[in-house]
Amino acid sequence: MQSDYGMNWPLSDACWPTPWGTVNWHDLLGDELVAELKAWCDYFTRYSDYETGDFLPPGSKAQWEQRGRELAQRLHEYVGDSFNIELLL
């Protein structure tokens, strides 16, 4: 799980857990968690400086990192051992 400049989704859509195709994250996670993951990416794009990586006020890197840890934990609770959730900050 990672956020980068211009990304609006932090999970890989290139997961192939079954022979039937890619993961439908929305169906798996539901509206609320999908919206929270998108908001986490938006926060990064909105408040971090693409040249220095610093967060610009009112943004906070510590707050963004903590939210990422919380979301990664929730993701793990949703998907269990079906996927390896690794948070890249």
C-alpha positions in Angstrom: 0.0 0.0 0.0 1.5 3.3 -1.0 0.6 6.8 -2.1 2.6 8.7 -4.7 2.1 12.0 -6.5 -0.9 12.0 -8.7 -2.1 8.6 -7.5 -5.7 8.3 -6.4 -5.5 4.6 -5.3 -2.9 3.1 -3.0 -3.4 -0.6 -3.8 -2.1 -2.6 -6.8 -4.7 -3.5 -9.3 -2.2 -6.0 -10.7 -3.0 -8.7 -8.2 -4.0 -12.0 -9.7 -5.2 -14.2 -6.8 -7.4 -16.4 -9.0 -7.4 -17.5 -12.6 -10.5 -15.3 -13.1 -8.7 -11.9 -13.2 -7.8 -8.9 -11.1 -9.2 -7.9 -7.7 -12.3 -5.9 -7.5 -11.2 -3.8 -4.5 -14.5 -1.9 -4.3 -16.6 -5.0 -3.9 -14.1 -6.5 -1.4 -13.6 -3.5 0.8 -16.9 -1.5 0.5 -17.7 2.2 -0.1 -16.4 3.6 3.2 -12.9 2.0 3.2 -12.5 2.7 -0.5 -13.3 6.4 0.1 -10.9 6.5 3.1 -8.0 5.0 1.0 -8.6 7.5 -1.8 -8.7 10.4 0.8 -5.3 9.2 2.1 -3.8 9.4 -1.4 -5.4 12.8 -1.9 -4.0 14.1 1.3 -0.5 13.1 0.2 -0.9 14.7 -3.2 -2.4 17.9 -1.8 0.1 18.6 1.1 3.4 17.0 0.2 6.0 18.8 -1.9 7.0 16.7 -4.9 10.6 18.0 -4.9 11.4 17.7 -1.2 8.9 15.3 0.2 8.1 17.8 3.0 4.5 18.3 4.0 3.1 21.8 3.6 0.8 23.3 6.2 -1.9 22.4 7.1 -0.6 19.0 6.1 1.3 16.8 8.5 3.6 13.9 7.6 3.2 12.3 11.0 -0.6 12.5 10.6 -0.5 11.0 7.1 1.8 8.2 8.3 -0.4 7.4 11.3 -3.5 7.3 9.1 -1.6 5.0 6.7 -0.8 2.6 9.5 -4.5 2.6 10.6 -5.7 2.0 7.1 -3.2 -0.8 6.5 -4.4 -2.5 9.7 -8.1 -2.2 8.6 -7.1 -3.6 5.2 -5.5 -6.6 6.9 -8.7 -7.1 8.9 -10.8 -7.1 5.7 -8.6 -9.4 3.6 -6.9 -11.6 6.2 -4.2 -13.7 4.7 -5.5 -13.5 1.2 -3.2 -10.6 0.4 0.0 -9.3 1.9 -0.6 -5.7 3.0 2.7 -3.9 3.1 2.6 -0.2 3.9 5.3 1.9 2.1 5.7 5.4 3.6 
